[in-house]
Amino acid sequence: MVVSKRASSFVASTRVDSDCDVSPVSHQWPFIESEVRRILGSCHIFSSGSEVVLCDSKVTKWLRVLSTLHSRMGRMSAGNQIMVCGSGMLPHYITNHSLGDIAACEMIKAIDEAVERVLMEVYIFDDSRLAARFVTALVNASRRGCRVTLVVDYVGSFKFPSLYLNELTKYGVEVLTFNPVTDRNLAVGTFPFRNHKKVLIVDNRIAFCGSMNISADSTTPMMGGNGNFYDVNIRACGPVVCDFVDIFKRTLEMTDYDISNIRCTPATPIEGGVIVQVLESDVSRIRRRTGIQSYLSTLISNVGCLHIYLVMLTLLCMFLGSFSYVFIDALTVTQKRISEQTLHKFKVFMTTQEHCHGKYMIVDDLWSSVGSFNWDRWSSRRNLEVSVSVFDPITALQLKSLQQKKEKKSIEYTKQDCLNRPIMLKCFDALIHKLIRFSSRNCFDGLSSAEFKAKFKKAFIRTFIDDNASQIVAISNMASV
């Protein structure tokens, strides 16, 4: 790991605690801007001299987009190292269907090498043999003297056995259940409010993020699973790890957990590293316009979607034959700019061998995003979600390669296929679609948006003044008021 020399030219000290008001150099825009220019300058797309003008326009465009996202969202840093789990040279017995195996092996290996602290939060932690391997790794880390904290969702981890819980707590592992239903004293919100994040942080030096749960569906029988899901995960090193720690602390802040002892000093930027931004979707804390969905909409509308590879499936896709809806709805922000000719290039593929549980996106072979965020209202305005955006052509090409390989083993779902569906199935599709949208409305979770609350308060005040104008005027003229 080589330290970036550019960092010292902006700020003398490159190691500032993330809890301080001063941002570390890795998170400051001047350094990020210089890294954007370096990445685009070294990109093979602009290597020929005849494309200097194109290069300049690309630099200007991406600087404008990333600057906007940096100022609005924060948690953007340069000098990081990102690797898509399973994207490198694989052994002959590893196939694309076992990317979860590779991610699980890397995660367990990282836990086994932990010396100080392990932070982990996951939606599903079941009773599978894979889960047992993680329990063993977490217990061993705790017995070595590491402080281990595990956060599981109450609903997602309903199969989490008491045997695992007892084993973990016996050896000092802190196990927290997010928003339990049975004990409302420990609840942090209404029942539909769930923690859908999948994050692992080890020693503030390495972090994992993606779509993989600790469940039988996530891996093949080689790792104790059944191979039903296709998941994609990334491994991150560098200053961005402290942003993951911050995300983890925000979850703990909802409880009575003491987070004062969880601190992180951002690592020195890595020479030749990439730009990463950690994105969070949490309606209870931030306005909807600053969520992941708004972030991606901003990116798409600015870049223009020259080339997009999108693999984001929702629960709706398990029932809905009109699969194209999910993808088209995800791009509504650009529909006004998309011509009929461009729409003909828009393709939808459906996996046949496993459920496509991965959530990733590639734009222009430069920017990519991986995480837990689905294109639905549950993720955009209800669940706790986390995704990682990476500005790096190598990472984008790694994800693009995975997507192209998956296309070859999938079937294309065309508009004609949708139109030719039997009328009964179309009715069933429409019913499921309406039920999903209806169940995600504000009235079912109590998480009304800040905009609605503001309008309600203004309307209430106006009504109160109109109905009580005379009393208000009389009281305001009293000497004691």
Secondary structure as UniProt FT lines:
FT   HELIX           6..9
FT   TURN            18..19
FT   HELIX           25..27
FT   HELIX           29..42
FT   HELIX           44..46
FT   HELIX           49..51
FT   HELIX           52..73
FT   STRAND          76..84
FT   TURN            85..86
FT   TURN            92..93
FT   HELIX           96..98
FT   HELIX           99..112
FT   STRAND          117..122
FT   HELIX           129..143
FT   TURN            144..145
FT   STRAND          147..153
FT   TURN            154..159
FT   HELIX           162..170
FT   TURN            171..172
FT   STRAND          174..178
FT   HELIX           184..186
FT   TURN            191..192
FT   STRAND          199..202
FT   TURN            203..205
FT   STRAND          206..210
FT   HELIX           216..218
FT   HELIX           221..223
FT   STRAND          229..230
FT   STRAND          233..237
FT   HELIX           240..252
FT   TURN            253..256
FT   TURN            260..261
FT   TURN            271..272
FT   STRAND          274..281
FT   TURN            283..285
FT   HELIX           288..290
FT   HELIX           292..303
FT   STRAND          308..312
FT   HELIX           315..318
FT   HELIX           324..330
FT   HELIX           332..337
FT   HELIX           340..343
FT   TURN            344..345
FT   STRAND          349..351
FT   STRAND          355..356
FT   STRAND          359..363
FT   TURN            364..366
FT   STRAND          367..371
FT   HELIX           377..381
FT   STRAND          384..391
FT   HELIX           393..408
FT   STRAND          410..412
FT   HELIX           415..419
FT   HELIX           423..439
FT   HELIX           442..444
FT   HELIX           450..467
FT   HELIX           469..476
FT   TURN            479..480
//
